[in-house]
Amino acid sequence: MKNAIQILAVIVIDLLAYYLSLFLGIEIRTSVLPLFIEKLPEFPFSYLYFVKLFWIPVIFIFFIANEHLYTIKVPFWDESKKMLKAITISTLVVMSIITLGKMSDRVSRVVLSSQWFLSLMIFPFFRFWGKRFLYNIGICREKVLILGAGKAGRAVLQWLMREKHIGYDVVGFLDDDPDKIGTYVEGKKVFGKLKHYKKFIKEIGIQTVIISIPSMESKKLSQLASDIQKYVKHTMVVPELHGIALLNTELLHLFYEEIFLLNIQNNLKSTLNRVIKRLFDITVSLLLLPFLLFLMVIIGIIIKIESPGPVIYSHYRIGRKGKIFKCYKFRTMQKDAEEKLQELLQKDSSARLQWEQYWKLIDDPRVTRVGRFLRKTSLDELPQILNVLKGEMSLIGPRPYLLREKDAIQDKLEIITSVAPGITGLWQVSGRNDITYQHRIKLDVWYIMNWSLWLDIYILIKTIKVVLGMRGAR
């Protein structure tokens, strides 16, 4: 009964998203397009007319359900990817029905096209906040027990606390370490040993158990998962696969051998995917270029007024296949910045330690006032759009590393230079300067091995959020 209520509640959220995008689509056709297109035919349909076309939202709900989006619990970006696919297929099916059924005089394809575009943003937005609301009022909330209060268990808890719209409510932990029993992890208690799981499943009404003990011997882990599976609806296991690229994997089942294989794909080894990534870079760059050029002129004037020196400076960086190129940036420092850095590192041991760990300085005295603002907002990197158009850089990719960083990158150099460096990347949206230098390298490698166009779109959207919040920037 509870599952039926959850599904019905989420369907209501999707219908609200559908009708909002529909009404906005009608507004575009009736109020916006006439401002740009003369002699546009009169729009004879009312809002109520479109509401009566109940079969259209039924098609949307059907294809959303076909992606299992009313039953599975996945992170927001995975859910959004499936949602956009369902919306696009639904729109194509509706368009086909209208064309084949010769209904063009009764249903506006301009409205449906506008609705499709708006739905790509409205549906994920409604899903995210709607499911969080349902979680807060207790409708979309499923009790979860985590086995293992170590590093992996803590990571799972942090993920579930961050992604509340998934609907998992962690009641606590079980762990065999006597030092952990009775303690709290992020406010969740470690109740007792693993063997007590049956008691908690029965008394608390647990439907999902997450086994987060990757260090456990494989036979014991397999037996534990098999035993737990008898008592709960869902059993999840965190395997010992840390560091392996898993974003583009396929699970292959070998039934007779009772094992499974992970087919790990390196998407950027495909020529087609490289072409898609390049086309994405060019398209987005050209769309943004008029606005960026205007902004760059304003910034250039301000830099010139504050301090003498060039507005844009170029610095040699390591590019794809190890090729050296000039990377453009707005000047954010005073003249003779490199000489002043060496002098500072010789005099100040704390600054030297900070530089060795992050390759950056907090409150760098060489940075100008306008330069400090440009760094906080990452606007100093705007001129790199020219590097993107020249093919030397990508919008998203690993950092454009300095020549002197070759020794620090070490054995990861070949992987990192297998693609063009990016204006932004995974490390910039994962804490930016708050993470260590070696962690940045790991994130760059992870991005390359797990690349997908959807990952690039995700990072681009996250970059906007991070830049506006000026989080982690110095």
C-alpha positions, -999 to +999 in steps of 0.1 A: +000+000+000+028+024+009+046+017-024+014+025-043+011+058-025+047+066-033+042+059-070+010+079-071+026+109-054+055+109-078+031+106-108+013+137-095+047+155-094+053+145-130+019+157-141+024+190-124+057+193-143+040+183-176+012+209-173+035+237-163+058+230-193+026+228-215+012+261-203+046+278-207+048+263-242+014+278-250+026+312-237+056+311-260+034+304-290+008+331-281+028+358-265+065+355-274+067+342-310+044+370-324+070+395-312+095+381-336+075+365-364+051+387-384+019+373-399+019+344-376-014+324-379-039+330-352-038+305-323-073+292-319-068+268-290-074+275-253-056+261-222-087+239-215-084+224-250-049+211-243-060+199-208-086+177-225-059+159-246-054+134-217-038+108-240-006+130-243+003+130-206-005+093-205+022+087-231+046+107-210+038+087-179+041+054-198+076+061-211+087+075-177+075+043-161+093+023-189+125+038-176+115+024-141+115+059-127+086+051-104+103+021-088+141+025-088+160+048-064+190+064-081+210+096-077+196+128-092+219+130-123+213+093-132+175+099-127+177+131-148+195+113-176+167+086-178+140+113-175+154+133-204+154+102-225+118+094-216+106+130-223+123+130-257+109+096-267+074+107-255+076+139-276+087+121-307+058+095-303+033+123-298+046+141-328+044+109-349+008+103-338-002+139-347+015+136-382+003+102-391-032+109-377-033+142-397-041+161-365-018+191-372-048+214-374-059+203-339-026+201-320+001+228-323+035+212-330+051+245-320+036+242-286+048+206-283+083+215-294+084+244-268+070+221-242+097+195-249+125+221-245+110+234-212+104+199-199+141+191-201+145+216-172+112+215-154+108+177-150+142+172-132+136+204-111+101+192-100+114+157-094+143+169-072+123+192-049+091+172-051+107+140-039+126+159-011+092+173+000+077+138+000+107+125+020+103+153+046+066+144+051+074+107+053+058+094+020+089+086+000+110+074+028+124+039+032+144+027+062+179+015+056+204-003+078+241-001+070+264-030+079+299-017+085+307+017+101+341+020+086+353+044+058+330+028+032+300+029+055+306+066+063+308+074+026+275+056+020+258+076+048+272+109+035+259+101+001+224+092+013+222+123+035+232+145+006+208+127-019+176+128+002+154+128-028+164+091-034+142+083-003+166+063+019+165+070+056+194+055+075+184+042+109+219+033+120+248+008+117+259-026+127+296-034+131+317-061+147+344-037+159+337-034+197+353+001+198+326+014+174+295-002+191+276+025+209+293+054+190+277+077+165+285+084+129+271+116+116+243+113+142+235+077+134+242+051+161+262+019+157+238-004+175+256-037+177+272-066+159+265-078+124+248-110+137+219-089+151+207-078+116+176-101+118+164-084+150+166-049+134+150-060+102+120-074+120+115-048+148+122-016+128+108-027+095+139-025+074+134-029+036+169-022+024+203-033+038+236-019+025+267-041+032+296-017+032+325-039+043+347-042+012+375-056+032+355-087+042+366-120+028+347-128-004+332-161+008+319-145+040+306-115+021+288-137-003+273-158+025+262-127+044+245-111+014+228-144+006+214-147+041+202-111+043+185-114+010+160-138+025+146-111+048+146-078+029+135-065-004+168-049-014+203-059-005+232-037-017+269-045-015+298-022-017+326-042-035+363-037-032+367-019-065+381+015-054+399+033-082+385+013-111+365+033-137+330+021-133+308+049-147+307+033-182+304-004-172+281-032-182+273-061-159+276-095-176+260-124-158+275-160-162+246-180-148+262-215-149+295-203-134+276-181-109+299-151-114+296-118-132+319-097-153+323-060-154+328-047-190+347-015-184+347+009-214+371+037-221+348+059-242+375+084-252+393+056-271+364+059-296+370+083-325+332+089-327+331+100-290+361+123-295+343+139-325+311+143-303+331+159-275+347+183-300+314+192-316+300+198-281+329+222-273+325+242-305+287+244-303+286+256-267+316+280-272+301+297-303+267+301-285+285+317-255+310+338-275+290+370-281+283+373-244+318+363-233+335+388-257+315+417-243+323+406-207+360+401-216+362+437-230+348+451-197+372+430-176+402+441-198+394+478-193+392+473-155+425+454-154+443+481-174+430+509-152+441+492-119+477+482-128+503+485-156+510+455-177+493+433-203+456+425-199+459+389-211+490+368-205+499+334-220+517+306-202+531+274-216+511+244-206+511+207-213+484+198-239+471+167-256+498+141-264+523+162-245+522+190-270+531+224-255+507+253-261+501+288-249+472+290-224+455+323-222+443+340-189+435+374-176+464+389-157+456+387-120+491+394-105+515+423-103+545+425-126+575+401-119+551+376-101+575+346-106+605+364-091+584+375-061+571+340-056+607+325-054+616+353-029+585+346-008+591+308-007+627+313+004+616+336+033+583+320+045+584+283+054+546+280+059+541+295+024+566+270+010+547+241+027+514+253+014+528+257-021+542+221-020+508+207-010+484+227-032+507+245-057+487+276-047+489+302-019+461+314+003+460+352+003+488+354-023+504+389-019+512+391-056+475+391-066+459+424-075+425+435-061+406+429-094+427+398-098+414+385-065+378+389-076+385+373-110+400+343-093+371+339-069+347+339-098+370+321-121+365+348-147+403+350-151+400+318-172+375+333-198+402+339-225+407+302-226+376+300-248+400+310-276+421+280-268+390+258-271+381+273-305+417+267-316+414+230-306+442+233-279+417+229-250+383+215-242+355+231-222+357+202-197+389+181-191+419+177-168+438+207-156+462+224-181+493+214-162+524+235-161+557+223-176+573+221-141+545+197-129+556+168-151+576+153-122+546+156-098+522+139-122+547+110-127+531+078-141+497+095-147+511+118-174+503+095-203+466+092-192+462+129-185+477+140-218+456+115-238+429+142-240+429+180-243+430+199-210+398+218-200+387+252-188+368+234-161+368+199-148+359+174-122+383+187-095+370+223-099+335+211-089+347+187-062+361+212-037+384+231-060+414+245-041+403+228-009+415+194-021+451+183-023+473+183-054+475+145-056+437+143-052+433+166-082+454+143-103+433+113-092+401+132-102+415+141-136+424+105-143+389+093-130+373+118-154+392+105-184+385+069-177+348+075-170+340+101-197+306+105-212+288+135-228+264+134-199+293+137-175+305+168-194+270+184-192+269+176-154+303+192-148+293+223-169+262+228-148+280+222-115+307+247-126+281+274-129+268+266-094+304+266-079+314+298-096+283+317-086+289+305-050+326+312-052+331+280-033+367+268-028+381+295-050+411+316-039 
